[in-house]
Amino acid sequence: MRILVLNAGSSSLKYQVIQVLPGREKMLLKGSVERIGAPGSTVQDHTAAVEQALAAAGEVDGVGHRVVHGGEQFRESALIDLHVERAIADCCPLAPLHNPHNLACYRAAHALLPGVAHAAVFDTAFFHTLPHRAFLYALPLEYYERDHIRRYGFHGTSHRYVSARAAEELAIDPGQARLIICHLGNGCSVCAVEGGRAVDVSLGFTPLEGLVMGTRSGDIDPGVVFHLVRAKGMSLEQVEDLLNKRSGLLGLSGRSNDMRDLCQAAEAGDVRAELAIDVFCYRIVKYIGAFWAVLGGADAVVFTGGIGENQPEIRDRILRGVAGLGGFQPLVIPTNEELLIARDTARLLSGKAAASKPPSE
């Protein structure tokens, strides 16, 4: 099968065409459309971006879409029909920076390829194995039961792929593996995986909780929000913008949200760049220690994502911070969300094809 994978961001669309055959896969095409909707850009919306991707992709057997939020409804990937489309739309308030773009790309691709099946692969699905003690917030319980306020977790497609690869590299039964996966990029998360199942994760109700990220604050006392509104006269929209777009590495350093820039600046003596790196690494060390306790030890601490894969100086700082834990193997495993999306899409399409066949005599 030739599977087109679409991974939509707010201003970009990454795409790949992957041939999925029994027991093996091959990437046939990889590309991206950048600066969607930016002033002066020739690509004004996600529909135009999808048109460009489809023109490059040629004929395909199915389309797999990364969808950030599936709420509590989707515990695994699903072929998209009207019901699934509506459910993705219902989750837009939970992921306003992501789901609307995921949905726009699906609708555009569906209109252009009406006879081709489309699958949604949800970032949140991997975390439906979290126990109540891990995903519940200490709010009155009706806020979970009625309003579904809970820790959902994100980067699940990456964590699922990397945890399976880690077990392979360690040559241990995935059902026995205890892993701490650090997905470090502009968005960051740590996940505790036991027996191939997520048991805790740093990201929460939104992708704002947890680690220090490129522009997101990560963990913060909710009282800070009240203070900024009451004492500083900020609106909720201004506070949301502050915590999501002007905090994290960018806010601490006053320079950049790109860790490569900050490492160069710190090497040249920039004190604020060094401070941002120190806070970033310290927060990761804290989460690794916490998840080490949750798992009762770990076989490996695994690094993935742009920072995790490509910046050994950051990995070294973090590993020095958890050196006292001992007994684990550090691993670097490049994530491949697109490959996992292609596999899930091909599996769902194969199931659909099998279901459509008449029973044998």
C-alpha positions in Angstrom: 0.0 0.0 0.0 1.1 3.6 -0.7 0.1 5.6 2.3 0.2 9.4 2.4 0.9 10.7 5.9 -0.2 14.3 6.7 1.1 16.0 9.8 -0.4 19.5 10.1 0.9 22.3 12.3 -0.5 25.8 12.7 1.6 27.2 9.9 3.2 24.1 8.3 2.3 20.8 6.7 4.7 17.9 6.8 4.0 14.9 4.5 5.5 11.6 3.5 4.5 8.8 1.2 5.4 5.4 2.7 5.0 2.1 1.0 3.8 -0.5 3.5 4.4 -4.1 2.6 4.2 -7.2 4.8 7.1 -7.0 7.3 8.7 -3.9 5.8 8.2 -0.3 4.8 9.9 2.2 2.5 9.7 5.9 2.4 9.1 7.0 -1.1 8.7 10.8 -0.7 9.1 13.4 2.0 8.3 17.1 2.0 6.8 20.0 3.8 4.9 23.2 3.1 6.0 26.1 5.3 4.7 29.6 6.2 1.0 28.7 5.6 -1.0 31.9 5.8 2.0 34.1 6.5 2.2 37.6 4.8 3.6 37.2 1.3 3.2 33.4 1.3 1.9 31.8 -1.8 0.2 29.2 0.4 -2.7 31.0 2.0 -4.4 28.2 3.9 -4.2 24.5 4.7 -6.4 23.5 1.7 -3.7 25.0 -0.6 -1.0 23.2 1.4 -2.8 19.8 1.0 -3.2 20.5 -2.8 0.5 20.9 -3.0 1.2 17.8 -1.0 -1.2 15.7 -3.1 0.3 17.0 -6.3 3.7 15.7 -5.1 2.4 12.4 -3.7 0.7 11.1 -6.8 -1.7 8.1 -6.5 -2.1 6.7 -2.9 -4.2 3.9 -1.4 -4.9 5.7 1.9 -4.2 8.8 3.9 -3.1 8.9 7.5 -3.6 12.0 9.6 -1.9 13.0 12.8 -4.6 14.3 15.1 -3.5 15.8 18.4 -6.5 15.4 20.6 -9.0 12.5 20.6 -10.5 13.2 24.0 -11.6 10.2 26.0 -13.5 8.8 23.0 -10.6 7.4 21.0 -8.3 4.8 22.6 -6.8 3.8 19.3 -6.5 4.9 15.7 -9.7 5.0 13.6 -10.9 5.3 10.0 -12.5 8.7 9.6 -16.2 8.8 9.0 -18.8 11.5 9.8 -18.9 10.4 13.4 -15.1 10.5 13.9 -14.9 13.8 12.0 -17.5 15.3 14.4 -15.7 14.0 17.4 -12.4 15.5 16.3 -14.2 18.8 15.9 -15.7 18.5 19.4 -12.1 18.2 20.7 -11.0 21.5 19.1 -11.6 23.5 22.4 -9.2 21.1 24.1 -6.4 21.6 21.5 -7.2 24.9 19.8 -3.7 25.3 18.3 -3.8 21.8 16.7 -7.1 20.1 16.1 -8.6 22.8 13.8 -5.6 22.5 11.5 -5.7 18.6 11.6 -9.4 18.8 10.7 -8.8 21.3 7.9 -6.2 19.1 6.3 -8.5 16.1 6.6 -11.4 17.9 5.0 -9.3 19.2 2.2 -7.7 15.8 1.5 -11.1 14.1 1.7 -12.6 16.6 -0.9 -9.7 16.0 -3.2 -9.5 12.2 -2.7 -13.1 11.3 -2.1 -12.6 7.6 -3.0 -9.6 7.1 -0.7 -10.0 6.0 2.9 -8.6 8.3 5.6 -7.4 7.3 9.1 -6.9 9.4 12.3 -3.9 8.6 14.5 -4.4 10.3 17.9 -1.6 11.7 20.0 -3.8 11.1 23.1 -4.7 7.5 22.4 -1.5 6.1 23.9 -2.3 7.5 27.3 -5.7 5.8 27.9 -3.8 3.2 29.9 -2.9 5.7 32.6 -4.5 4.7 35.9 -6.9 7.1 37.6 -4.3 8.1 40.2 -2.1 9.4 37.3 -4.6 11.2 35.2 -7.0 12.7 37.7 -6.6 16.2 39.0 -7.6 16.9 42.6 -10.7 18.9 41.6 -14.2 17.9 42.7 -14.8 14.7 40.9 -17.7 16.0 38.8 -15.3 18.2 36.8 -13.8 14.9 35.5 -17.1 13.0 35.2 -19.1 15.8 33.7 -16.5 18.0 31.9 -13.7 15.4 31.2 -11.0 17.6 32.8 -8.1 15.2 33.3 -4.5 14.6 32.2 -4.7 13.5 28.6 -1.0 13.6 27.6 0.4 14.3 24.1 3.3 13.1 21.8 1.7 9.7 22.2 2.5 8.6 18.7 6.2 9.4 19.3 6.2 7.7 22.7 4.5 4.6 21.3 7.0 4.3 18.4 10.1 5.0 20.6 9.1 2.6 23.4 8.7 -0.3 21.0 12.1 0.5 19.3 13.8 0.8 22.7 12.6 -2.7 23.7 14.0 -4.0 20.4 17.4 -2.3 21.0 17.5 -3.7 24.6 16.6 -7.1 23.3 14.0 -7.5 26.0 10.4 -8.5 26.0 8.3 -5.3 25.5 5.9 -6.7 28.0 8.6 -6.6 30.6 10.3 -3.3 29.8 10.4 -0.3 32.1 11.2 2.8 30.1 11.4 6.5 30.7 11.0 8.3 27.3 12.2 11.9 27.0 10.7 13.6 23.9 12.6 16.8 23.7 12.0 19.4 21.0 10.1 22.7 20.8 7.5 20.7 22.6 8.7 18.4 25.4 7.4 15.5 27.5 8.5 12.6 29.6 6.6 9.4 29.7 6.8 6.4 32.0 6.2 3.1 30.0 5.8 -0.3 31.7 5.1 -3.4 29.6 4.5 -1.3 26.5 1.8 0.7 28.3 2.0 4.4 29.4 1.6 4.7 33.2 2.3 8.4 33.6 3.2 11.4 31.5 4.3 15.0 32.1 1.8 16.7 29.7 -1.7 17.2 31.0 -5.1 18.6 30.1 -3.3 20.7 27.4 0.2 20.6 26.0 1.2 23.4 28.5 1.8 21.3 31.6 5.1 19.6 32.5 8.6 20.4 31.2 10.0 23.8 30.1 9.5 24.0 26.4 10.5 26.3 23.5 7.9 28.9 24.3 5.6 27.2 26.9 6.2 27.6 30.6 5.4 24.0 31.6 4.5 23.5 35.3 3.5 26.7 37.0 1.5 27.5 40.2 -2.1 28.3 39.0 -2.0 31.2 41.5 0.4 33.0 39.1 -2.5 33.3 36.7 -4.8 34.9 39.4 -2.0 37.3 40.3 -1.3 38.4 36.7 -5.1 39.0 36.2 -5.7 40.8 39.5 -2.5 42.6 40.2 -1.2 43.3 36.7 -4.6 43.8 35.0 -3.9 41.2 32.3 -6.7 39.5 30.4 -7.0 35.7 30.3 -6.1 35.9 26.6 -2.9 37.8 27.5 -2.0 35.3 30.1 -2.7 32.4 27.8 -0.5 34.1 25.2 2.2 34.7 27.8 2.3 31.1 29.0 2.1 29.4 25.5 4.0 31.8 23.3 6.4 34.0 25.3 7.6 31.7 28.1 9.8 28.6 28.3 13.3 28.9 26.8 12.4 32.1 25.0 11.1 33.8 28.1 13.9 32.7 30.3 16.7 33.6 27.8 15.1 36.7 26.3 16.9 35.5 23.1 15.5 32.3 21.4 13.3 29.3 21.8 15.9 27.2 19.8 18.2 25.2 22.0 21.0 25.3 19.4 21.1 29.1 19.6 21.1 29.0 23.4 24.0 26.5 23.6 26.0 28.8 21.4 25.1 31.8 23.4 25.9 30.1 26.7 29.2 29.0 25.4 30.0 32.7 24.5 29.1 33.7 28.1 25.4 34.7 27.9 24.2 34.3 31.5 20.5 34.2 30.6 21.0 31.5 28.0 22.9 29.4 30.5 20.0 30.0 33.0 17.4 28.8 30.5 19.4 25.6 29.8 19.9 24.9 33.5 16.2 25.3 34.3 15.2 23.2 31.2 17.5 20.3 32.2 16.7 20.5 35.9 13.0 20.1 35.2 13.7 17.0 33.1 15.9 15.5 35.9 13.0 16.0 38.4 10.5 14.1 36.1 12.9 11.3 35.4 13.4 10.9 39.2 9.7 10.9 39.8 9.0 8.4 37.1 11.8 6.2 38.2 10.0 6.0 41.6 6.7 5.2 39.8 8.2 2.4 37.8 10.4 1.1 40.6 13.5 1.5 38.4 14.0 1.6 34.7 15.8 -0.5 32.0 16.5 2.6 30.0 16.2 6.4 29.8 15.5 7.1 26.1 16.0 10.5 24.3 14.2 11.4 21.2 13.0 14.6 19.4 15.1 17.4 17.9 16.9 18.2 21.1 17.0 14.7 22.5 18.4 13.2 19.3 20.8 15.9 18.2 22.3 17.8 21.2 24.6 15.5 23.2 25.5 18.3 25.6 21.9 18.5 26.8 21.7 14.7 27.2 25.0 14.7 29.2 23.7 17.4 31.6 20.5 15.4 32.2 22.3 12.1 32.6 24.7 13.7 35.1 21.7 14.8 37.1 20.2 11.3 37.3 23.5 9.5 37.7 22.6 8.5 41.3 19.7 6.4 40.1 22.1 3.9 38.3 21.2 0.6 36.6 19.7 2.0 33.4 21.0 2.2 29.9 20.8 5.6 28.1 19.5 5.3 24.6 19.0 7.8 21.7 16.3 6.7 19.3 15.1 8.9 16.5 11.3 9.1 16.5 9.4 8.3 13.4 5.7 9.3 14.0 5.0 9.2 10.2 6.0 5.6 10.0 3.8 4.6 12.9 0.9 6.6 11.3 1.5 4.8 8.0 1.5 1.4 9.8 -1.7 2.1 11.6 -3.4 3.4 8.5 -2.4 0.3 6.5 -3.6 -1.9 9.3 -7.0 -0.2 9.4 -7.3 -0.4 5.6 -6.4 -4.1 5.6 -9.1 -4.7 8.2 -11.6 -2.8 6.1 -10.6 -4.8 3.0 -10.9 -8.1 4.9 -14.3 -7.1 6.3 -15.6 -6.2 2.8 -14.8 -9.7 1.4 -17.6 -12.2 1.4 -17.2 -15.2 3.8 -15.5 -18.2 2.3 -17.7 -21.2 1.5 
